[in-house]
Amino acid sequence: MPTKQIFSRILRDLANGVLVNKGRNRPKNVLTEEKQLEILLYFEENNETSQRTAELDIDNVSRRSIGRALDMHGYHPYKIGLL
């Protein structure tokens, strides 16, 4: 439930003509072309490696970003089940 202070701050900012989103200061997109190429090359060399292991081996890339990069290039996770 929003507090009274939140509404008073919003009204004050609107009256001053300033309404700024005070979001995080992190980059919006970590998946640059170089990072995508690095991820794809990593999985070409290590095709039996999990995304979790790749997260530890590749610098500054989360497992979710790795999965997103693989999905953008048509790769999908699988696990071979021998019967």
C-alpha positions as CSV (number, residue, x, y, z in Angstrom):
1,M,0.0,0.0,0.0
2,P,1.5,3.3,-1.0
3,T,2.1,5.7,1.9
4,K,1.1,9.4,2.1
5,Q,4.8,10.4,1.6
6,I,4.9,8.8,-1.8
7,F,1.9,10.7,-3.0
8,S,3.1,14.0,-1.6
9,R,6.5,13.5,-3.3
10,I,4.8,12.8,-6.6
11,L,2.6,15.9,-6.4
12,R,5.6,18.0,-5.4
13,D,7.6,16.7,-8.4
14,L,4.7,17.2,-10.8
15,A,4.3,20.8,-9.5
16,N,8.0,21.4,-10.1
17,G,7.9,19.9,-13.6
18,V,10.3,17.2,-12.6
19,L,9.4,13.5,-12.7
20,V,12.5,11.4,-13.0
21,N,12.6,7.6,-12.8
22,K,15.3,6.8,-10.2
23,G,16.0,3.3,-11.5
24,R,19.2,1.3,-11.2
25,N,22.4,2.4,-12.9
26,R,23.1,-0.9,-14.6
27,P,23.4,-1.4,-18.3
28,K,20.1,-2.3,-20.0
29,N,21.5,-4.9,-22.3
30,V,24.5,-7.1,-21.3
31,L,24.2,-9.1,-24.5
32,T,26.3,-7.2,-26.9
33,E,27.4,-8.8,-30.2
34,E,30.8,-9.7,-28.7
35,K,29.2,-11.4,-25.7
36,Q,26.8,-13.3,-27.9
37,L,29.6,-14.5,-30.0
38,E,31.6,-15.5,-26.9
39,I,28.6,-17.5,-25.6
40,L,28.1,-19.3,-29.0
41,L,31.8,-20.1,-29.3
42,Y,31.9,-21.4,-25.8
43,F,29.0,-23.8,-26.5
44,E,30.5,-24.9,-29.8
45,E,33.7,-25.9,-28.0
46,N,31.9,-27.3,-25.0
47,N,28.6,-28.7,-26.4
48,E,27.9,-30.9,-23.3
49,T,28.2,-28.1,-20.8
50,S,25.3,-26.8,-18.8
51,Q,24.3,-23.2,-18.7
52,R,25.1,-23.2,-15.0
53,T,28.7,-24.2,-15.7
54,A,28.9,-21.7,-18.5
55,E,27.8,-18.9,-16.1
56,L,30.8,-19.7,-14.0
57,D,33.2,-19.8,-16.9
58,I,32.1,-16.8,-18.9
59,D,32.8,-13.4,-17.2
60,N,29.9,-11.0,-16.2
61,V,27.1,-13.0,-17.9
62,S,24.2,-14.5,-15.9
63,R,22.6,-17.8,-16.7
64,R,19.5,-16.1,-17.8
65,S,21.4,-14.0,-20.3
66,I,23.2,-17.1,-21.6
67,G,19.8,-18.8,-22.1
68,R,18.5,-15.7,-23.9
69,A,21.5,-15.6,-26.2
70,L,21.2,-19.2,-27.1
71,D,17.4,-18.9,-27.7
72,M,18.0,-15.9,-30.0
73,H,20.3,-18.0,-32.2
74,G,18.0,-21.1,-32.4
75,Y,19.7,-23.2,-29.7
76,H,17.6,-24.9,-27.0
77,P,18.5,-26.9,-23.9
78,Y,18.1,-30.7,-24.0
79,K,19.2,-33.6,-22.0
80,I,19.8,-37.0,-23.6
81,G,17.9,-39.8,-22.0
82,L,19.2,-43.2,-23.0
83,L,16.5,-45.9,-23.0
